[in-house]
Amino acid sequence: MTEAYVLDFAQNALIVTLILAGPVLLVSLIIGSVISLIQAATQISEITLTFVPKIIGISVVLAIFGPWMGAQLISFTVNLFTSLATIPR
């Protein structure tokens, strides 16, 4: 196992992580910002007000993008195991 292989694997793992976490984090950020603006405009200081819309938004995103996320993760795992088999001992 060479140093280049390990660095390439780490880079691919980070890219896949960012791609998979991106939609969920983006929706959570947008919903949280909108709710915060509404709270600031109406001066409602209820802390738990952001949780329900975020949970609903994240559930919708996972329902829509879940199969794609799973396929990306499976593809990464298959490529990893395939490349591990070709490494000389």
Secondary structure, DSSP 8 states (H G I E B T S, - for coil): --HHHHHHHHHHHHHHHHHHHHHHHHHHHHHHHHHHHHHHHHT---GGGGHHHHHHHHHHHHHHHHHHHHHHHHHHHHHHHHHHHTS--
